Every structure is written in C-alpha cells, then in structure tokens.
Amino acid sequence: MMKKIAGFLCALLLSGNVLAVEGVSVEAGTGQQTNVTRVGAIWNMDRQWFNEGDWHVAGYWEATAGTLRGNSSAGNNQTVTDLAITPVFRLQQKNLTSVAPYVEGAIGFHLVSPTFIYAGRHLGSAFQFGDHVGFGVTFGDQHQFDLAYRFQHMSNGGIKEPNQGVNLNLVHFVYHF
C-alpha cells in the first residue's frame, strides 16, 4: 500500500505541475526517543486573510516525505516512512523588513509505515494527523529563506488503538524560488 502511495506522490511531483512548486523544505528534529528527517515541496495558496493593519494571514501547502527513526533503549527500533500533505497558515507582516518574523500553525495528514517506532511507541494506524505550531523568520534579498522552530504532535486522533502518538521538536528550513 505504501509503495503505491509513494509511487502516486512521485508521479504527481514529476508531472507538469512540478513547475508550480514555489519552494523546497528540509526539516530535522527529535522527540520522545525519535529522530525525524523530512524533505518537501511548497505551493503558495495565493490568498490572504485578515488584511487590516500591518499583519495578515497567508497560507501554503507543504508535501513532505521523510523518516522517523526510533532510538529507544526499549529496543525494536524501527525506521518509519512518513508521507504527508499539510495546509499551513501563517500570521506575518505585510510590509517585510530585512528579517520578518511570523507564527504559524497547521493540521496535516500523514501516512506512515510501519505503525510503530520502537517497543512501547505504537501509532496504531497508518493514517496520522500531524498538527504543529511554530515561529520563525524570513530573510534574504527577496525573503527567499525561511528558518523556523516547530512543535509537532502526530497521532491517529483515536481512530484506532493504540493511539500513543509522538511529540517532536523540529527545525524547519525553506528556500523559496
């Protein structure tokens, strides 16, 4: 099943729509005896909300592929494949200065395989929700760089037991084209 989904995502990214990709991301972090690495693609939503004042809310889509690796002394550590699509919403300044701060939040959809990270940390199902809150800055001549901290919680939302989930602390970097 995961191979079919991965194949579909690769075909989608390699289709003619790949020209619409507006940025690439890398992310790494740890949490609850788990190491995380991901790469991704960014597509802006080209919409803004709450435009009054000096700040507004903007959004983008992020598709990622990566791994969660167990590093627990409990044993049976696994490397989990993680494929996700996430709509991200960001509160940011309208008139960008040389370094522009923001806060963001999201609830995304993840497919993972296998469904356990190590002995005692079982996610329960291949489908997971990945919600995060974060803060960061954009910088560079065209604000092409983006560096952020994210706190992410992944769980299946009680769809299936066990639902132990995992909390992650992530460093997120984006290069916007």
N, C-alpha and C positions, 0 to 999 in steps of 0.2 A: 504494500500500500504506500509506504513512504517513498519507494523508488518511483512509483507512478506520479506522486505529487511533486517530487523533486524534478522529474522529467518535464512535467507540465510547467513548473515555475521557470525552468531553464529555457523551454521553448518560448514562453511568454517574454522573458527578458531578451532573448535573441531575435525576437520578431521585429518588424519595422517600428514598433512602438518604443524600442530602446532609445531612439533618438530623442524621445521626450524626457528621458532621465535628466534631472536637473542637479543631481549631486550624488556623491557616494559617501558611505559612512563606514567607520570601524569602531568597534566597541569592545572593551575588555573589563573584567571585574571579578569579584569574588563574593561569596556569601554562603553561610551555613555549609561549610566544607565542600563548596562547589566553585570551580573556576569556569568562567564564561569568556568566549570569544565569538564575535559576530562580524560579518560584513554586510553592507546593504546598499540599496538604491533609494533615492529620494525623488518624489514628484510633488511639486507645489500644488496646493488646491486653488491658487489664484483667486482667493476670496479673502475678505477682511470683515470682521465683525466689531461692533462697539467702537466706532471710529471717532467718537467725541474725545477731545483732549489730546494729550501728547502720546497716548498709548493706544494700541488696538490688538485684537486677537487675529492671528493668522493661522493657517494650517498647512500640513503636508502629509503625504503618505510615505511610509517607510516599509520596504520589503527587506527582510533580513534572512540570512542563513548562517548558522553557526553551530557551536557545540557547548554543552555543559559537561564538565568532567568532574566526577566525584573524587575527592581526596580525603576521605574519612578513614580513621583508624578502625572503624566498624567493619571495614572490608567490603568485598564485592563491588568495588568502584567501577562505574561504567562511563563510557563516553556516549552522551545522548545527542542525537542530531536534532536541531531546532530550526524550523522554518516558520516565519511569521509575516503577517501584514498588520500594520498599525496606523490608524489615523492619529496624528499628533496635533495638539492645539497649543499655541504659544502666545503669551502676552508679551509684547515687545514694543519698543519705542517706534513712533512713526518716522521721526527725523533722526536717522542714525548718526551717532558720533563715531569717533575713530574706534572705540571699543563700546559696543552696545549690549547691555545686559538684557536677559529675558528669563521668564519662568515658563515651564511647560508641563503638560500632563497628557495622558493617553490611556486607552484601554485597547489592547490589540489581541489578535487571535493567533495562537501558536499550535503547531503540530510537532510532537516530539516522539522519538523512538530511540531506545526503549523507554518505558514509562517509569523507570526507577534510576536514581542517580548513584545510590550506594545502599548497603544494608541499613534499613531504618528510614530511608527517604524515598518514599514511593509517591509518584504523582497521580496514580490511579487511572488515568486515561490519556490517550494520545492527544486529545484536544485540551488545550490550556488557554486561560486568559492571562495576559501579561499587562498589568497596569503599572504605570510609572509616573512619578513626579520628578521634576528636575529643575536645575537652573544652570545658566551658562552665559557665555558672551560670544558675539560675532565680532570678527576683526579682519583686517586686511584692507587693501585699497578699495576693493569692491565688496567688502564684507563676505568674501568667498570662504573664509574659515569660520568654524563653529566649534567651540570646546565647551563641554558640559559635564556635570555630575548628574546621574540618575539613580534614584532608588526604585527598584522594580520588585514587584511581587508576582510570582507565577503560581497559579493553581487552577484546578478544573472547576472552581466555583460550586462544588458539591454535586456535580453531575454524576460522579461515581466515587465510591470509596475504594481505597483510602484517598484522602484529599489533603496530603501533608504540605504540598506546595513548597516554595523556596523563596527566600528574600535575598536580593542581590544588590550590591553597590557597584555601579558601573561608571567608567569614564568613556565618554562618547565624543568622537571627532568626526566632523563632516567637512568635505570640500565641495563647495557649490560651483558649478560650471558657469 
